[in-house]
Amino acid sequence: METDCTRDEARMNGLASLPAGTRLLHIGPHKTGTTSIQGALFAAKDQLPAHGVEFPAHTRHPMEAALAACARPAMMGDTVPTDQHWTKLLRQVEATGKKTSVVSSEFFADADDEATIARIVEQLGGERVHVLVTLRPLAKIMPSQWQQYVQNGLRMGYEDWLTHMLKKAPYEQPNPSFWRRHRHDRLIERWARVVGPERVTVVVVDDSDKGGLMRTFEALLGLPANLLQPVPDTANRSLTLAETEMLRNLNKEFRGNELPDELYSKLVRNGAVMHMKNTCSPSPEDVKISTPAWALEAAAGVGAEMVERIGELGVRVLGDPALLTVVPKPPVWEAPAEPRIAPEVAAHALYGALAAAAAVPVRHTSAAKARTVHQTSSKELVKVLCHRCLKKLRRH
């Protein structure tokens, strides 16, 4: 395994840029700095061509294209990705000609077989493709990934979810995608078998080096130092424990009443949650999602297994693999605070749902059952009343 332990050492060891014309495919996985890199590349999109590099996508993250390429479903209630999304991205990549181009989506990590990976690589340019994988310790990924699953309808609490992911073989429920993405040794092996280990670079992200990942991308792409800069993105912030628990309990009500997925996508995830993220910043008093000690130790053990296997694959590793095996020090014990949602946060979430309802009328995918007023919950009556009011306002 070729290892460059730090960015500075990598430069001293002559970390060369990838050959001109390379099609750099950054496959994530999730929660490893993908959003920050995508935002920085998109913000610098107009400056990149002067340095022989193109970012061939019209949005920061071509998620639908990646989902279509991997034949994976969309997030709950979202528009189903089609081959047209993938074909459009391929045309954009082809239009870059002989320039170096970079495509980044963590959803490429969801490709679960070599046939799918081989097709993606061939369509993107075959031997021109170089695969980049970014890694962080599982202990830092798990809480972020759990709250992201909750934003997609998960109803299971954090410790129960950890028990299923770490203790209940075959470790596939309730989210089979977790280990497909985050058993990083197997993820790297799947792609290395297709493109060859010499065309795979693994970057271990060091959270103590805030600009390290940006500088590594600049070095690989042959860009001037500090061209890539982080772009603030409140919509991508993690939820606090209270916010996540509020949403998780809403998910229970949502599923219990058999409401359509389209409603969840438009009013909850892209309405209430999105507005809450954009308008409310967590305070130091907010209770964070805390991983119990047993899960931290289990995650570090899995990390050690992955590091050993990655070392046998022959791929290039930039950064310190030992970071993936560290057991974080548990915080000083204090009486657990009860997570409480602030009134203003709840108000912003409610407003986000109402604003989304006003902007985009939701069409139910299944016929509603006829019920009397007395058989209908107060929540549903309020929803119906709001819908009727909105219809009247639109007519006026």
Salt bridges, closest charged atoms under 4 A:
ASP8 OD1 - ARG7 NH1 3.80
GLU54 OE2 - LYS99 NZ 3.40
ASP78 OD1 - ARG269 NH2 2.66
GLU94 OE1 - ARG23 NH1 3.90
GLU106 OE1 - HIS61 NE2 3.59
ASP110 OD1 - ARG181 NE 2.87
ASP112 OD2 - ARG72 NH1 3.72
GLU114 OE2 - ARG193 NH1 3.00
ASP160 OD1 - HIS164 ND1 3.39
ASP185 OD1 - ARG183 NE 2.88
GLU189 OE2 - ARG193 NH2 3.03
GLU189 OE2 - ARG309 NH2 2.79
ASP207 OD2 - ARG136 NH2 2.76
ASP207 OD2 - LYS140 NZ 2.93
ASP209 OD2 - ARG7 NE 3.99
GLU218 OE1 - ARG215 NE 2.75
GLU243 OE2 - ARG237 NH2 2.99
GLU245 OE1 - ARG248 NH2 2.75
GLU253 OE1 - LYS379 NZ 3.91
ASP261 OD1 - ARG255 NH1 3.08
GLU262 OE2 - LYS266 NZ 2.68
GLU305 OE1 - ARG183 NH2 3.21
GLU312 OE1 - ARG309 NH1 2.99
GLU338 OE1 - ARG340 NH2 3.27
GLU380 OE2 - ARG371 NH2 2.96
